[in-house]
Structures are given as structure tokens and as C-alpha cells.
Amino acid sequence: MKDRAARERDGRRGESLAAWYLRLKGWRILARRVKTPRGEIDLIARRGNTISFVEVKWRATAAEADQAIDPWRLRRVVEAAHAVGPRFARKGEDLRIDVLLLAPGRLPRHIVNASLA
């Protein structure tokens, strides 16, 4: 099992890769690692009229990444997004929660509107 520092490094690397991936897809990164009393949002991104609050999960294998998001973690992201949404979104913009699952040797798996899944 990895120690906390190693997990933190992996998480930061995953967030950097996720930001890179989103930029390639036309997103502009507005913020990283936004902390709120309700939880942390890994990335906040904008594309057109949409603001996405992105949860990033980096795991050693694709199978582990698929199991990394659960209702509890997703609920924390939703609550954190509610706390900071007005700071990043303008009136009339669409807000959503996305998840990016990453593993070495695999393309990112982008789950759009994950809070509705």
C-alpha cells in the first residue's frame, strides 16, 4: 500500500493529466483544487456556456478507476459545487458534475453529468 505522500503525488499527477485532457477537448481550466467546507473540487472548467465541476480519480488500473467513484464522494462534490458555483458561473450558464477516471496506459474515461447517473 502506498503512503499518503505517494497517493498525494499520484492524485496531483492525475489532476494535471485531466486538465491537459480537458484543454484538448476545448475546455478552459478556471480553478484547481478548490477547497470548501463541504469538500474539495479537483477542477473547475468552462466550455462555451457550461461550467463543469470535475472529480478526478487516478488509479493503478482501469478496473480500480471504475470503482473509485461512489455516491458518497459524488455527493461531496455536488455539495462543494453548490458552495462555489456562484463564484464561477454567470446567470444562465449550465452547471454540471463530471468525473474523469484515469489509469496508466488508458485513455481517460469522461463521465458527463455524473451527478445524474
CYANA upper distance limits for C-alpha pairs under 8 A (distance plus 0.5 A):
  2 LYS  CA      6 ALA  CA      6.42
  2 LYS  CA      7 ARG  CA      6.82
  3 ASP  CA      7 ARG  CA      6.87
  4 ARG  CA      8 GLU  CA      6.58
  5 ALA  CA      9 ARG  CA      6.73
  6 ALA  CA     10 ASP  CA      6.71
  7 ARG  CA     11 GLY  CA      6.55
  8 GLU  CA     12 ARG  CA      6.71
  9 ARG  CA     13 ARG  CA      6.63
 10 ASP  CA     14 GLY  CA      6.58
 10 ASP  CA     58 TRP  CA      7.38
 11 GLY  CA     15 GLU  CA      6.69
 11 GLY  CA     56 VAL  CA      8.50
 11 GLY  CA     57 LYS  CA      7.75
 11 GLY  CA     58 TRP  CA      6.60
 12 ARG  CA     16 SER  CA      6.71
 13 ARG  CA     17 LEU  CA      6.72
 14 GLY  CA     18 ALA  CA      6.51
 14 GLY  CA     56 VAL  CA      7.38
 14 GLY  CA     57 LYS  CA      7.45
 14 GLY  CA     58 TRP  CA      5.78
 14 GLY  CA    102 LEU  CA      7.25
 15 GLU  CA     19 ALA  CA      6.60
 15 GLU  CA     42 ASP  CA      7.35
 15 GLU  CA     43 LEU  CA      7.98
 15 GLU  CA     56 VAL  CA      6.61
 16 SER  CA     20 TRP  CA      6.73
 17 LEU  CA     21 TYR  CA      6.64
 18 ALA  CA     22 LEU  CA      6.64
 18 ALA  CA     56 VAL  CA      7.49
 18 ALA  CA    100 LEU  CA      7.29
 18 ALA  CA    102 LEU  CA      8.33
 18 ALA  CA    108 PRO  CA      8.18
 19 ALA  CA     23 ARG  CA      6.65
 19 ALA  CA     29 ILE  CA      7.28
 19 ALA  CA     43 LEU  CA      7.89
 20 TRP  CA     24 LEU  CA      6.86
 21 TYR  CA     25 LYS  CA      6.99
 21 TYR  CA    108 PRO  CA      8.31
 22 LEU  CA     26 GLY  CA      7.00
 22 LEU  CA     27 TRP  CA      5.78
 22 LEU  CA     28 ARG  CA      8.04
 22 LEU  CA     29 ILE  CA      8.41
 23 ARG  CA     27 TRP  CA      5.24
 23 ARG  CA     28 ARG  CA      6.43
 23 ARG  CA     29 ILE  CA      7.77
 26 GLY  CA     47 ARG  CA      6.91
 27 TRP  CA     45 ALA  CA      6.50
 27 TRP  CA     46 ARG  CA      5.94
 27 TRP  CA     47 ARG  CA      5.22
 28 ARG  CA     45 ALA  CA      5.91
 28 ARG  CA     46 ARG  CA      5.68
 28 ARG  CA     47 ARG  CA      6.83
 29 ILE  CA     43 LEU  CA      7.53
 29 ILE  CA     44 ILE  CA      6.52
 29 ILE  CA     45 ALA  CA      4.87
 29 ILE  CA     46 ARG  CA      7.01
 30 LEU  CA     43 LEU  CA      8.11
 30 LEU  CA     44 ILE  CA      5.93
 30 LEU  CA     45 ALA  CA      5.74
 30 LEU  CA     46 ARG  CA      7.34
 30 LEU  CA     88 PHE  CA      8.42
 31 ALA  CA     43 LEU  CA      6.29
 31 ALA  CA     44 ILE  CA      5.64
 31 ALA  CA     45 ALA  CA      7.62
 32 ARG  CA     41 ILE  CA      7.76
 32 ARG  CA     42 ASP  CA      5.99
 32 ARG  CA     43 LEU  CA      5.05
 32 ARG  CA     44 ILE  CA      6.93
 33 ARG  CA     40 GLU  CA      6.73
 33 ARG  CA     41 ILE  CA      6.00
 33 ARG  CA     42 ASP  CA      4.95
 33 ARG  CA     43 LEU  CA      6.64
 34 VAL  CA     40 GLU  CA      5.97
 34 VAL  CA     41 ILE  CA      5.58
 34 VAL  CA     42 ASP  CA      7.00
 34 VAL  CA     43 LEU  CA      7.91
 35 LYS  CA     39 GLY  CA      6.57
 35 LYS  CA     40 GLU  CA      4.88
 35 LYS  CA     41 ILE  CA      7.00
 35 LYS  CA     80 ALA  CA      8.39
 36 THR  CA     40 GLU  CA      6.39
 36 THR  CA     80 ALA  CA      6.45
 36 THR  CA     83 ALA  CA      7.54
 36 THR  CA     84 VAL  CA      8.14
 37 PRO  CA     80 ALA  CA      8.04
 38 ARG  CA     76 ARG  CA      6.84
 38 ARG  CA     79 GLU  CA      6.52
 38 ARG  CA     80 ALA  CA      5.68
 38 ARG  CA     83 ALA  CA      8.18
 39 GLY  CA     76 ARG  CA      6.14
 39 GLY  CA     77 VAL  CA      6.98
 39 GLY  CA     79 GLU  CA      7.91
 39 GLY  CA     80 ALA  CA      5.89
 40 GLU  CA     76 ARG  CA      8.28
 40 GLU  CA     77 VAL  CA      7.25
 40 GLU  CA     80 ALA  CA      6.92
 41 ILE  CA     53 PHE  CA      7.04
 41 ILE  CA     54 VAL  CA      7.09
 41 ILE  CA     55 GLU  CA      6.84
 41 ILE  CA     77 VAL  CA      6.59
 41 ILE  CA     80 ALA  CA      7.18
 41 ILE  CA     81 ALA  CA      7.75
 42 ASP  CA     53 PHE  CA      8.15
 42 ASP  CA     54 VAL  CA      6.46
 42 ASP  CA     55 GLU  CA      5.92
 42 ASP  CA     56 VAL  CA      6.74
 43 LEU  CA     53 PHE  CA      6.55
 43 LEU  CA     54 VAL  CA      5.49
 43 LEU  CA     55 GLU  CA      7.32
 43 LEU  CA     56 VAL  CA      8.27
 44 ILE  CA     51 ILE  CA      7.56
 44 ILE  CA     52 SER  CA      6.20
 44 ILE  CA     53 PHE  CA      5.20
 44 ILE  CA     54 VAL  CA      6.50
 45 ALA  CA     51 ILE  CA      6.21
 45 ALA  CA     52 SER  CA      5.69
 45 ALA  CA     53 PHE  CA      7.16
 45 ALA  CA     54 VAL  CA      8.06
 46 ARG  CA     50 THR  CA      6.15
 46 ARG  CA     51 ILE  CA      5.07
 46 ARG  CA     52 SER  CA      6.78
 47 ARG  CA     51 ILE  CA      7.24
 49 ASN  CA     93 GLU  CA      5.61
 49 ASN  CA     94 ASP  CA      6.66
 50 THR  CA     93 GLU  CA      6.22
 50 THR  CA     94 ASP  CA      5.15
 50 THR  CA     95 LEU  CA      6.37
 50 THR  CA     96 ARG  CA      8.08
 51 ILE  CA     88 PHE  CA      8.23
 51 ILE  CA     89 ALA  CA      7.13
 51 ILE  CA     93 GLU  CA      7.56
 51 ILE  CA     94 ASP  CA      6.64
 51 ILE  CA     95 LEU  CA      5.43
 51 ILE  CA     96 ARG  CA      6.97
 52 SER  CA     95 LEU  CA      6.42
 52 SER  CA     96 ARG  CA      5.50
 52 SER  CA     97 ILE  CA      6.11
 52 SER  CA     98 ASP  CA      6.82
 53 PHE  CA     77 VAL  CA      8.14
 53 PHE  CA     81 ALA  CA      6.97
 53 PHE  CA     95 LEU  CA      8.24
 53 PHE  CA     96 ARG  CA      6.80
 53 PHE  CA     97 ILE  CA      5.38
 53 PHE  CA     98 ASP  CA      6.64
 54 VAL  CA     97 ILE  CA      6.41
 54 VAL  CA     98 ASP  CA      5.27
 54 VAL  CA     99 VAL  CA      5.93
 54 VAL  CA    100 LEU  CA      7.52
 55 GLU  CA     74 LEU  CA      8.45
 55 GLU  CA     77 VAL  CA      7.58
 55 GLU  CA     97 ILE  CA      8.17
 55 GLU  CA     98 ASP  CA      6.85
 55 GLU  CA     99 VAL  CA      5.24
 55 GLU  CA    100 LEU  CA      6.82
 56 VAL  CA     99 VAL  CA      6.34
 56 VAL  CA    100 LEU  CA      5.37
 56 VAL  CA    101 LEU  CA      6.58
 56 VAL  CA    102 LEU  CA      8.08
 57 LYS  CA     65 ALA  CA      6.92
 57 LYS  CA     68 ALA  CA      6.96
 57 LYS  CA     69 ILE  CA      7.98
 57 LYS  CA     99 VAL  CA      8.14
 57 LYS  CA    100 LEU  CA      6.81
 57 LYS  CA    101 LEU  CA      5.46
 57 LYS  CA    102 LEU  CA      6.56
 58 TRP  CA     65 ALA  CA      6.86
 58 TRP  CA    101 LEU  CA      6.66
 58 TRP  CA    102 LEU  CA      5.21
 58 TRP  CA    103 ALA  CA      6.26
 59 ARG  CA     64 GLU  CA      6.33
 59 ARG  CA     65 ALA  CA      5.55
 59 ARG  CA     68 ALA  CA      8.26
 59 ARG  CA    101 LEU  CA      8.40
 59 ARG  CA    102 LEU  CA      6.87
 59 ARG  CA    103 ALA  CA      5.73
 59 ARG  CA    104 PRO  CA      8.37
 60 ALA  CA     64 GLU  CA      7.28
 60 ALA  CA     65 ALA  CA      8.03
 60 ALA  CA    103 ALA  CA      6.05
 60 ALA  CA    104 PRO  CA      6.99
 61 THR  CA     65 ALA  CA      6.79
 61 THR  CA    103 ALA  CA      5.71
 61 THR  CA    104 PRO  CA      7.27
 62 ALA  CA     66 ASP  CA      6.69
 62 ALA  CA    101 LEU  CA      8.37
 62 ALA  CA    102 LEU  CA      7.51
 62 ALA  CA    103 ALA  CA      5.79
 62 ALA  CA    104 PRO  CA      8.41
 62 ALA  CA    106 ARG  CA      7.64
 63 ALA  CA     67 GLN  CA      7.18
 64 GLU  CA     68 ALA  CA      6.78
 65 ALA  CA     69 ILE  CA      8.26
 65 ALA  CA    101 LEU  CA      6.07
 65 ALA  CA    102 LEU  CA      6.86
 65 ALA  CA    103 ALA  CA      7.12
 66 ASP  CA    101 LEU  CA      7.38
 69 ILE  CA     73 ARG  CA      6.81
 69 ILE  CA     74 LEU  CA      7.33
 70 ASP  CA     74 LEU  CA      6.66
 71 PRO  CA     75 ARG  CA      6.42
 72 TRP  CA     76 ARG  CA      6.95
 73 ARG  CA     77 VAL  CA      7.03
 74 LEU  CA     78 VAL  CA      6.78
 74 LEU  CA    114 ALA  CA      8.41
 74 LEU  CA    115 SER  CA      7.18
 75 ARG  CA     79 GLU  CA      6.67
 75 ARG  CA    115 SER  CA      8.24
 76 ARG  CA     80 ALA  CA      6.59
 77 VAL  CA     81 ALA  CA      6.49
 77 VAL  CA     97 ILE  CA      8.15
 78 VAL  CA     82 HIS  CA      6.79
 78 VAL  CA     97 ILE  CA      7.48
 78 VAL  CA    115 SER  CA      7.72
 79 GLU  CA     83 ALA  CA      6.92
 80 ALA  CA     84 VAL  CA      6.97
 81 ALA  CA     85 GLY  CA      5.82
 82 HIS  CA     86 PRO  CA      8.31
 84 VAL  CA     88 PHE  CA      7.42
 85 GLY  CA     89 ALA  CA      6.34
 85 GLY  CA     95 LEU  CA      8.45
 86 PRO  CA     90 ARG  CA      7.71
 89 ALA  CA     93 GLU  CA      6.81
 89 ALA  CA     95 LEU  CA      8.19
 96 ARG  CA    112 VAL  CA      8.33
 96 ARG  CA    113 ASN  CA      6.02
 96 ARG  CA    114 ALA  CA      8.49
 96 ARG  CA    115 SER  CA      8.15
 97 ILE  CA    112 VAL  CA      7.49
 97 ILE  CA    113 ASN  CA      5.60
 97 ILE  CA    114 ALA  CA      6.19
 97 ILE  CA    115 SER  CA      6.28
 98 ASP  CA    110 HIS  CA      7.61
 98 ASP  CA    111 ILE  CA      6.07
 98 ASP  CA    112 VAL  CA      5.25
 98 ASP  CA    113 ASN  CA      5.75
 98 ASP  CA    114 ALA  CA      5.77
 98 ASP  CA    115 SER  CA      8.03
 99 VAL  CA    110 HIS  CA      6.38
 99 VAL  CA    111 ILE  CA      5.53
 99 VAL  CA    112 VAL  CA      7.25
 99 VAL  CA    114 ALA  CA      6.86
100 LEU  CA    108 PRO  CA      6.85
100 LEU  CA    109 ARG  CA      6.12
100 LEU  CA    110 HIS  CA      5.14
100 LEU  CA    111 ILE  CA      6.78
101 LEU  CA    108 PRO  CA      6.21
101 LEU  CA    109 ARG  CA      5.54
101 LEU  CA    110 HIS  CA      7.06
102 LEU  CA    106 ARG  CA      7.57
102 LEU  CA    107 LEU  CA      7.68
102 LEU  CA    108 PRO  CA      5.48
102 LEU  CA    109 ARG  CA      7.13
103 ALA  CA    107 LEU  CA      8.24
103 ALA  CA    108 PRO  CA      7.86
113 ASN  CA    117 ALA  CA      7.52
